[in-house]
């Protein structure tokens, strides 16, 4: 752009990315910038990523983003209106309410809309999307009304087992709906998780009362006598009774405004932008999910935020480029934490995988490395995602420690001590300790006391997990107020482990003494596998009953629900090559594994 400070900046769309853009502009500019934001919802911007928290007790205000930026005299927010037409020659837009707005620079931040399955009956009463606050409120109201009318808890289904689908499933369970997730792929979150991780996640959801059907294509939805949905039919001829259905099968860019204005649009959808976020019209920029950069759409909010920062810099006379982004996804439900980032599926030629799993503790860790095991390419974390904030920024860069350091239980403090994000100078582990010490129980209290700014997706996700731990949210559908005992075949030598789980990381001195006595008597090795468990391993199978009996006498309750099948999750510390998943090697470091294969 030749003009450093446009007289009029017009933003079409009032979502999270538009909010970030305005916030960045105001924080870095003087009085010369003027911004008008047009949004089609009748409310100020809110955090769509936290919709599910509404069903766990959060309020709409809790989701609302900082509204003070719209009280600034340099900003005008026009809610509940929609831009219908762009006149590029006159540099004006026309809205649904017949407003005519002028611009020097127009920024499209219209986002995306929820896609619907092509199955017959997908528009029946009782079928919902899960994308906006209006969607969430309509779903909650229907569930209340329908359950009262039927006089029983409802049966529900979520079509789609991706991130948004699992969040919707969590919302249904929070409303006591008997919930099934139907995913057409062979595993949950197929774009982010491998088979082992998907299986572990499936089991964790099952423990929460959520049934999962994979390889399930929905072909038809049938109505009852009132016309509301009553059953799903699948491609194999099977069917399932339902009272409510939520569709979460993906999104489509809302690019019709740009398309009608003659801007270049990608064949698969999305306004085509260059590295400066400019469209085919230099006066019009696009950011967020409506944009298509180098053939890719931004399906998550993080790349949209990065685009917003680039545009803010440019509008204020600076120079910045958007050169792409690292795929990253986080899922947080009560008792379930998942993170996937970078090339998690090891598609890079000759990529290597370092895997560590403790299925009895619900933990799975995988790093994907370059062929020389020096560059981090991606990873998957389930159960213990505390290292996510430290690992994600390292994608494409050399690791700071031996790869096994990041995946083995009790990862080194040096490797995982990076600041949580730009809003916190301390790591997640230190933040958890500080929040527990100071008795902080809300995000606002934590960021006010220990951080700075308003927070970001990274720290909000991490602190959500911290608050869940502090509140002792149950990890499984059982009583987590007492210590528990579990065992599974997880160690490389095939020996079973016995894990004493300690809710909230708490155990009595007598309990620790018993654990030590048992370990010494049976010549077992002990390892802290998380902040909620100690694993004893090296026992023979015939020794398990007396070991369990001793620990049970100390108050560690035996919990069969935590015992997985031996082939459900890879062995603890297995090192694999993406090219040959059956070629196991040393669990300690990539170099040893590669030499062994030679």
C-alpha positions in Angstrom: 0.0 0.0 0.0 1.2 3.4 -0.8 -0.9 5.1 1.9 0.5 4.5 5.4 -2.7 5.6 7.2 -5.9 5.0 5.3 -8.6 7.6 6.2 -11.3 4.9 6.4 -10.7 1.2 7.2 -13.8 -0.9 6.7 -13.9 -4.4 8.2 -16.6 -6.8 7.0 -17.2 -9.4 9.7 -17.1 -9.1 13.5 -15.6 -12.3 14.6 -12.5 -13.2 16.6 -10.1 -12.3 13.7 -11.7 -9.0 13.1 -11.5 -8.2 16.8 -7.8 -9.1 16.9 -7.2 -6.7 13.9 -9.0 -3.8 15.6 -7.3 -4.5 18.9 -3.9 -4.5 17.2 -4.6 -1.3 15.2 -5.6 0.6 18.3 -2.7 -0.6 20.4 -0.2 0.6 17.8 -1.7 3.7 16.2 -2.3 7.3 17.1 -5.5 9.1 16.5 -5.3 9.1 12.7 -6.8 5.6 12.2 -10.6 5.2 11.8 -12.2 1.8 11.7 -15.8 0.7 10.9 -16.7 -2.9 11.6 -19.9 -4.5 10.2 -21.1 -7.7 11.7 -24.2 -9.8 10.9 -24.7 -11.0 14.5 -26.6 -8.8 17.0 -23.8 -9.0 19.6 -20.2 -8.0 20.1 -17.4 -10.4 19.1 -17.1 -13.5 21.2 -14.8 -16.6 21.5 -16.4 -19.3 19.3 -13.7 -21.8 20.4 -15.3 -21.8 23.9 -18.9 -22.5 22.9 -18.9 -25.8 24.8 -18.1 -24.0 28.0 -21.7 -22.6 27.9 -23.0 -26.0 28.7 -20.7 -26.4 31.7 -21.9 -23.2 33.4 -20.1 -20.4 31.6 -22.2 -17.3 30.6 -22.3 -15.4 27.3 -20.4 -12.6 29.0 -17.6 -15.1 29.8 -17.2 -15.7 26.1 -17.4 -12.1 25.1 -14.2 -10.6 23.9 -12.9 -7.2 25.1 -15.8 -4.8 24.3 -13.8 -1.7 25.3 -12.2 -1.4 21.9 -15.7 -0.6 20.5 -16.0 2.2 23.0 -13.0 3.9 21.5 -13.9 7.0 19.5 -11.8 5.7 16.5 -14.0 2.6 16.1 -17.6 2.2 15.0 -19.3 -1.2 15.3 -22.4 -1.8 13.3 -24.0 -5.1 14.5 -26.9 -7.1 13.1 -26.3 -5.9 9.5 -24.7 -7.6 6.5 -22.8 -6.2 3.6 -24.6 -7.3 0.4 -22.5 -5.6 -2.3 -19.1 -4.2 -3.0 -18.7 -1.4 -5.5 -15.0 -1.6 -6.2 -14.9 1.4 -8.5 -16.7 3.7 -6.1 -15.0 2.1 -3.1 -18.3 1.7 -1.3 -20.3 -1.2 0.2 -24.1 -1.5 0.6 -25.6 -3.3 3.5 -28.9 -5.1 4.2 -30.2 -2.1 6.0 -29.4 0.1 2.9 -26.4 1.7 4.5 -23.8 2.9 2.1 -20.3 2.9 3.6 -17.1 4.3 2.0 -13.7 2.8 2.4 -10.1 3.5 1.6 -9.1 0.0 2.5 -11.7 -2.8 2.8 -10.9 -5.9 4.8 -12.9 -9.1 4.4 -13.1 -11.1 7.6 -16.4 -12.9 6.9 -15.2 -16.2 8.2 -17.0 -19.4 7.2 -20.3 -21.2 7.6 -21.1 -24.7 8.8 -21.4 -27.3 6.1 -24.3 -29.8 6.2 -24.2 -33.5 5.2 -25.8 -34.3 2.0 -28.0 -37.0 3.6 -31.7 -36.9 3.0 -33.6 -35.3 5.9 -30.6 -33.2 7.1 -32.9 -30.2 7.5 -35.5 -31.9 9.7 -36.6 -30.2 13.0 -34.2 -31.3 15.7 -31.1 -31.0 13.4 -28.6 -28.3 14.4 -25.3 -26.8 13.4 -22.7 -26.0 16.0 -20.9 -22.8 14.9 -22.3 -19.7 16.6 -23.8 -18.6 19.9 -27.2 -18.6 18.2 -26.6 -22.3 17.3 -25.6 -23.2 20.8 -28.6 -21.3 22.4 -31.0 -22.9 19.9 -29.6 -26.4 20.7 -29.9 -25.9 24.4 -33.5 -24.6 24.2 -34.5 -27.5 22.0 -33.0 -30.1 24.3 -34.8 -28.6 27.3 -38.1 -28.4 25.5 -37.9 -31.9 23.9 -36.8 -33.7 27.0 -39.7 -32.1 29.0 -42.1 -33.1 26.2 -40.9 -36.7 26.1 -40.4 -37.0 29.8 -37.0 -38.6 29.5 -33.4 -37.8 28.7 -32.8 -37.4 24.9 -30.8 -39.6 22.6 -28.5 -37.5 20.4 -26.0 -38.0 17.6 -23.2 -35.8 16.3 -22.4 -36.3 12.7 -18.6 -35.7 12.4 -15.8 -36.8 14.7 -13.5 -33.8 14.2 -12.6 -31.1 16.7 -16.0 -29.3 16.5 -17.9 -32.5 16.5 -16.3 -33.7 19.8 -16.9 -30.3 21.3 -20.6 -30.6 20.4 -20.6 -34.1 21.8 -19.3 -32.7 25.1 -22.0 -30.1 25.1 -24.7 -32.8 24.6 -23.3 -34.9 27.5 -23.3 -31.8 29.7 -27.0 -31.6 29.0 -27.5 -35.3 30.0 -28.1 -36.4 26.4 -27.2 -40.0 25.5 -24.6 -39.2 22.9 -23.2 -41.0 19.9 -20.5 -39.6 17.6 -20.7 -40.9 14.0 -17.5 -40.5 12.0 -17.1 -41.6 8.4 -13.3 -42.2 8.8 -11.7 -45.1 10.6 -10.8 -42.9 13.7 -11.7 -39.7 15.4 -10.0 -36.5 14.4 -8.5 -38.3 11.3 -6.7 -35.2 10.1 -4.9 -34.7 13.4 -4.6 -38.1 15.1 -3.0 -41.5 14.1 -4.7 -44.8 14.8 -3.3 -45.3 18.3 -4.2 -41.8 19.4 -7.6 -42.1 17.9 -8.2 -45.3 19.8 -7.1 -43.8 23.1 -9.4 -40.8 22.5 -12.3 -43.1 21.7 -11.8 -45.0 25.0 -11.6 -41.7 26.9 -14.8 -40.5 25.4 -16.4 -43.8 26.2 -15.4 -43.4 29.8 -17.4 -40.1 29.7 -20.5 -41.9 28.3 -20.0 -40.9 24.7 -20.3 -43.7 22.2 -18.2 -43.5 19.0 -19.1 -45.2 15.7 -16.3 -45.0 13.1 -16.6 -46.0 9.4 -20.2 -44.7 9.7 -21.6 -42.8 6.7 -25.0 -41.2 7.5 -27.2 -41.7 4.4 -30.7 -40.7 5.7 -32.5 -39.0 8.6 -36.0 -40.2 9.3 -38.9 -38.1 10.8 -41.4 -39.1 13.4 -45.2 -38.4 13.1 -44.6 -34.8 14.2 -41.9 -34.3 11.5 -39.0 -34.1 13.9 -35.9 -36.3 13.4 -36.2 -39.7 15.1 -33.6 -42.0 13.5 -30.3 -42.1 11.5 -29.7 -44.6 8.8 -26.1 -45.6 7.9 -24.5 -46.8 4.7 -24.4 -50.4 6.0 -28.2 -50.5 6.5 -28.0 -50.1 10.3 -29.9 -47.3 12.0 -30.0 -45.5 15.4 -32.8 -43.9 17.2 -32.2 -40.2 18.0 -34.1 -37.1 19.3 -31.5 -34.5 18.3 -28.7 -34.4 15.8 -25.8 -32.0 15.5 -23.9 -31.6 12.2 -20.1 -30.9 12.5 -18.9 -32.0 9.1 -16.7 -29.0 8.3 -17.0 -25.4 7.2 -17.1 -23.5 3.9 -15.5 -20.0 3.4 -18.1 -17.3 3.2 -16.6 -15.9 0.0 -19.9 -15.1 -1.9 -19.4 -11.4 -1.4 -15.9 -11.5 -2.9 -17.0 -13.7 -5.7 -19.9 -11.4 -6.6 -17.4 -8.5 -6.6 -15.2 -10.2 -9.2 -12.3 -10.9 -6.9 -10.2 -14.0 -7.5 -11.6 -17.0 -5.6 -10.0 -20.4 -5.2 -11.8 -23.3 -6.9 -12.2 -25.0 -3.5 -13.4 -21.8 -1.9 -11.8 -18.8 -0.3 -10.6 -15.4 -1.5 -7.1 -15.8 -2.9 -4.6 -13.7 -1.1 -0.8 -13.1 -1.4 1.8 -13.0 1.3 0.7 -9.4 2.1 -3.0 -10.6 2.6 -4.0 -8.6 -0.5 -6.7 -9.9 -2.9 -6.7 -9.4 -6.6 -7.8 -5.8 -5.8 -5.0 -4.0 -3.9 -7.6 -2.0 -2.0 -9.2 -5.1 -0.6 -7.6 -7.5 1.9 -8.8 -10.7 3.4 -8.0 -12.4 6.7 -9.2 -15.5 8.6 -11.3 -18.4 7.3 -12.5 -16.5 4.2 -9.0 -16.3 2.9 -7.1 -18.8 0.8 -3.3 -18.5 1.0 -1.2 -20.6 -1.4 -4.1 -23.0 -1.9 -4.8 -23.5 1.8 -7.7 -22.2 3.9 -7.2 -21.1 7.4 -9.5 -23.5 9.2 -8.5 -22.4 12.7 -8.3 -19.1 14.5 -4.5 -19.0 15.0 -3.5 -18.3 11.3 -6.3 -15.7 11.2 -4.7 -13.9 14.1 -1.4 -14.0 12.3 -3.0 -12.5 9.2 -4.6 -9.8 11.3 -1.2 -8.8 12.7 0.3 -8.6 9.2 -2.6 -6.4 8.0 -2.3 -4.1 11.1 1.4 -3.7 10.5 0.8 -2.8 6.8 -2.0 -0.4 7.5 0.2 1.5 10.0 3.0 1.9 7.4 5.1 -1.1 8.3 6.0 -4.1 6.2 5.1 -7.7 7.1 4.4 -10.9 5.3 2.2 -13.9 6.0 4.2 -16.9 4.8 2.0 -19.7 6.1 1.3 -21.4 9.4 1.9 -24.5 11.4 -1.3 -26.7 11.7 -2.2 -27.0 15.3 -5.4 -28.2 17.1 -6.2 -28.5 20.8 -9.3 -30.2 22.3 -10.2 -29.7 26.0 -13.1 -31.5 27.5 -13.5 -32.4 31.2 -10.9 -35.1 31.8 -9.7 -35.1 28.1 -6.9 -33.0 26.7 -5.6 -33.4 23.1 -3.0 -31.4 21.1 -1.9 -32.1 17.5 0.5 -29.8 15.6 2.7 -29.7 12.5 3.1 -32.9 10.4 1.5 -35.1 13.1 0.8 -37.8 10.6 4.4 -38.1 9.4 3.7 -37.4 5.7 7.2 -35.9 5.3 9.4 -38.3 3.4 11.7 -40.4 5.7 10.1 -38.8 8.8 10.8 -40.6 12.1 8.4 -41.0 15.0 9.2 -41.1 18.7 6.3 -42.6 20.6 5.7 -42.9 24.3 2.4 -44.2 25.8 1.1 -44.8 29.3 -2.5 -46.0 28.5 -3.4 -46.7 32.0 -2.9 -43.0 32.7 -4.6 -41.9 29.5 -1.4 -40.5 28.1 0.0 -40.7 24.6 2.9 -38.7 23.2 4.4 -38.7 19.7 7.0 -36.5 18.1 7.6 -36.5 14.3 11.2 -35.7 13.4 13.3 -35.2 10.3 15.4 -38.1 9.0 18.4 -37.1 11.1 16.2 -36.8 14.2 17.2 -33.1 14.7 14.3 -31.1 13.4 10.9 -31.2 14.9 8.2 -31.7 12.3 5.1 -32.2 14.4 3.5 -34.2 17.2 0.5 -35.6 19.0 -0.2 -35.2 22.8 -3.0 -36.8 24.7 -3.6 -36.7 28.4 -0.6 -34.7 29.4 -0.4 -31.7 27.0 1.8 -29.5 29.2 4.7 -29.6 26.7 2.5 -28.3 23.9 3.3 -24.7 24.5 7.0 -25.4 24.5 7.0 -27.8 21.5 4.7 -26.0 19.0 7.0 -23.0 18.4 9.9 -25.4 17.7 8.3 -26.9 14.6 10.8 -26.6 11.8 13.6 -25.8 14.2 16.2 -28.0 15.9 15.1 -29.6 19.2 16.8 -28.3 22.3 17.3 -31.7 23.8 17.3 -35.4 23.1 13.9 -36.3 21.5 13.1 -38.8 24.2 13.3 -36.0 26.7 10.1 -34.5 25.4 8.0 -37.7 25.3 9.1 -39.7 28.3 7.3 -39.3 31.6 8.9 -36.7 33.7 10.3 -34.7 30.8 13.2 -32.5 31.8 12.5 -29.1 33.2 15.1 -27.6 30.9 13.3 -28.8 27.8 9.8 -27.8 29.0 10.5 -24.6 30.8 9.8 -22.3 27.9 7.3 -19.4 28.7 3.7 -20.4 28.0 3.2 -17.6 25.5 3.7 -13.9 25.1 1.3 -13.2 27.9 3.1 -15.3 30.5 6.8 -15.5 31.3 6.5 -18.7 33.2 5.9 -22.3 31.9 2.7 -24.2 32.3 4.1 -26.2 35.1 5.2 -23.1 37.1 1.9 -21.4 36.3 0.0 -24.4 37.7 2.0 -24.3 40.9 1.6 -20.5 41.2 -2.2 -20.7 40.6 -2.5 -23.5 43.2 -0.4 -21.6 45.7 -2.3 -18.3 45.3 -5.7 -19.9 45.2 -6.5 -18.5 41.7 -9.6 -20.1 40.2 -10.5 -18.1 37.1 -8.7 -17.1 33.9 -9.1 -13.4 34.8 -7.5 -13.9 38.2 -4.6 -15.8 36.8 -3.8 -13.4 34.0 -4.2 -10.4 36.3 -1.9 -11.8 38.9 0.6 -13.8 36.9 0.5 -12.6 33.3 -0.3 -9.6 31.2 -2.6 -8.5 28.4 -5.9 -10.2 27.5 -4.6 -13.6 26.7 -4.5 -15.7 23.5 -5.7 -19.1 22.3 -2.5 -20.8 23.6 -2.7 -19.5 27.2 -6.5 -19.8 27.3 -6.3 -23.4 26.3 -3.5 -24.1 28.8 -5.2 -22.3 31.6 -8.5 -24.1 30.9 -6.6 -27.3 31.6 -5.0 -25.8 34.7 -8.4 -24.7 36.1 -9.7 -28.2 35.4 -6.9 -29.7 37.4 -7.4 -27.2 40.2 -11.1 -28.0 40.3 -10.3 -31.7 40.3 -12.6 -32.3 37.3 -13.1 -36.1 36.9 -10.9 -37.6 34.2 -13.2 -40.6 33.9 -16.8 -41.4 34.9 -15.8 -42.6 38.3 -15.1 -41.3 41.8 -11.7 -39.5 41.5 -11.7 -38.4 45.1 -9.9 -41.6 46.2 -6.6 -43.0 45.0 -6.9 -45.7 42.4 -4.9 -48.5 41.0 -4.5 -49.8 37.5 -2.2 -51.9 35.3 -1.4 -52.4 31.7 1.3 -53.8 29.4 3.2 -50.6 28.5 6.9 -51.1 28.9 9.3 -52.3 26.2 10.3 -55.6 28.0 6.6 -56.6 28.1 6.5 -56.5 31.9 3.2 -55.2 33.3 3.2 -51.9 35.3 1.1 -51.1 38.3 0.1 -47.4 38.5 -1.1 -45.8 41.7 -3.1 -42.8 40.6 -3.4 -39.9 43.0 -6.2 -37.4 42.2 -5.0 -33.8 42.5 -1.5 -35.2 42.8 -2.2 -35.8 46.5 -1.3 -38.9 48.6 -0.8 -39.4 52.3 2.6 -40.1 53.8 1.5 -43.6 54.8 0.5 -44.2 51.2 3.9 -43.2 49.9 5.5 -45.5 52.5 3.5 -48.4 51.3 4.4 -47.7 47.7 8.1 -47.6 48.6 7.8 -50.8 50.7 6.1 -52.7 47.9 8.7 -51.5 45.3 11.6 -52.5 47.6 10.1 -55.9 48.5 9.4 -56.9 44.9 12.5 -55.2 43.4 10.3 -52.9 41.3 11.3 -49.6 39.7 9.2 -46.5 40.3 8.5 -43.7 37.9 6.4 -40.6 38.3 4.3 -40.7 35.1 2.3 -37.5 35.7 1.3 -35.2 38.5 -1.4 -37.8 39.4 0.3 -41.1 39.3 3.3 -43.3 40.2 4.1 -46.3 38.1 5.8 -49.5 39.5 7.2 -51.8 36.9 9.4 -54.8 36.6 7.0 -57.2 38.3 6.2 -60.7 37.0 2.6 -61.4 36.1 2.1 -63.8 39.1 3.2 -61.0 41.4 0.4 -58.6 40.3 -2.3 -60.0 42.6 -0.4 -59.6 45.9 1.0 -56.2 44.8 -2.5 -55.0 44.1 -3.7 -56.4 47.3 -1.0 -54.6 49.3 -1.7 -51.3 47.6 -5.5 -51.7 47.9 -5.1 -52.1 51.7 -3.4 -48.7 51.6 -6.5 -47.1 50.0 -5.6 -47.4 46.3 -8.8 -48.7 44.7 -8.5 -51.1 41.9 -10.1 -49.7 38.8 -10.7 -52.1 35.9 -12.0 -49.4 33.6 -8.4 -48.1 33.2 -7.0 -51.4 31.9 -6.7 -51.2 28.1 -6.2 -54.0 25.6 -2.5 -54.8 25.1 -2.6 -53.8 21.4 -4.7 -50.7 21.7 -1.8 -48.3 22.2 1.9 -48.6 21.1 4.3 -49.8 23.8 5.9 -47.2 26.1 8.9 -45.6 24.5 8.7 -47.3 21.0 10.6 -45.5 18.3 9.1 -46.0 14.8 9.9 -44.9 11.3 6.9 -43.5 9.3 8.1 -45.7 6.4 8.0 -48.9 8.4 5.7 -48.8 11.4 6.6 -52.3 12.4 10.3 -51.5 12.7 10.8 -50.9 16.4 14.1 -49.6 17.8 15.6 -48.0 20.9 13.2 -45.9 22.9 15.9 -43.5 24.0 17.1 -41.6 21.0 16.6 -41.5 17.2 20.2 -42.0 16.3 20.3 -45.4 18.1 17.1 -46.5 16.3 18.4 -45.6 12.9 21.7 -47.4 13.5 19.8 -50.5 14.7 17.8 -50.6 11.4 21.0 -50.5 9.5 
